[in-house]
Amino acid sequence: MKLIWNDNPRTSEEIISALSPKMGWSAQTVKTLINRLLKKGIIDFEKEGRIYKYYPLISRGDYIRIENKSFLEKVYDGALSMLVSNFLEEESLSEKEIERIQKILEKKKHENQDKKKR
């Protein structure tokens, strides 16, 4: 998807040429991936003669949100606090990262308080 988001439309040959050596995938594996993305409605194509050019139907940001929700449901039964606490307990964070997380949490706290006032 990064290839298609960064430069589109892209032909299947361009996608295969970029992914095959990098990922060690066969051309057929890349074609299967393209077909799965088409079926999921993540990409679409325009046909020019015998050439198919693929382009994204969903932005990178929207895709990340969808995948995050899916991961959260599959792994943590939708419990965001479990994901965050597990991550924070397992990973070492710099002071800068801790400050950023604190700011995000404070912002969310204020947003929730504002919603309750309405």
N, C-alpha and C positions, 0 to 999 in steps of 0.2 A: 504494500500500500504506500510506503514511503516514496517509492519510485513514481507512482502514479500521482500522489499528492504534489510532489516536488516538480514534476514536469509532465503535463498531459496535454492532449491525448498521447498515448503510447501504443505502439503496435505490439502484438504478442512476440514478435521476433526481438524487439528492443527489450522487452521484459525478460525474455528467456536469456538473451545475451548478458544482461546485467545480473540476473539471479543465479544462473547455472554455475559459473565459476566461483562466485562468492559463497553460495550455499552448498555447492556440491550436488545440486539437484539436476535430474534429467529434464529434457524439454517436456516430456510427458507429465512429469510432476508439476512443472510450472503451469502447463495448460490445465491440469486438474485444479490447481489453486485458482486460476483465473475463472474457471467455470463455477467453483464454489462461491467466489466473490460475486459473480453475476447472479447466481441463484439466491444469495442472501440480500440482493439489492444494494450492495455496497458500491459496485461499479456498474457501468453500462458501456455500450460501444456504439460507434458509428461505422458504417461500412462504406469503404471507398473502393469500388471494384472488388478485388479479391482480398483486400486488406481490411482488417478489423482494427479500429483504433479505440482504445479503452480510456475512460475518464471516470473520476470519482463522482458518486452521487451523494456522498456524505463527507462532511468536513473532518479533518483530523481531530478537532476538539470534540465533535459529536461522537465520533467513533470511540475515542478514549472514554468518554462518559458512559457509553453503552457497555464497553468491555469492563470498565471498573464495576458497574452495577452487576454484571454477569458474574465476575470473579467474586465479588462480595457475597452474592447469593450462594454460589457453588461452595465456597470455602468456609464462609463464616455465617451462613444462614441469614445474611442481611445485616448482621450486627457490626456496624461500623466501629463502635468502641472496642470490640474485640480485635479487629484488624489493627487499629491504631495502637492499642496497648501492646499487642504482640510485637509489632514493628518497633516500637520505642524501647521495649525491653531487650530486644535482640540486637539492635543496631547501635553503633556508637555515633553520636552526633556532635558536630562542632558547636561552639557557642553561638555562631551566626545562625546555624540551622535551628537551634533551640529557640533563639529569639524570634525567628520567622514563624515557627510553629506557635509560639505563645501569642504573637500578633494575630495570627489567623484565628486562634481559639477565642481571643478577646473580641475580635470582630464578630464572630459567630454568636458569642454570648450577647453582645449588644443588639445584634439583629433579632435574636430570639426575644429579648426584653422589649424591643420596639413592637414586635408582632403581638405580644401579650397585652400591650397598652391599647392596641386598636380595638 
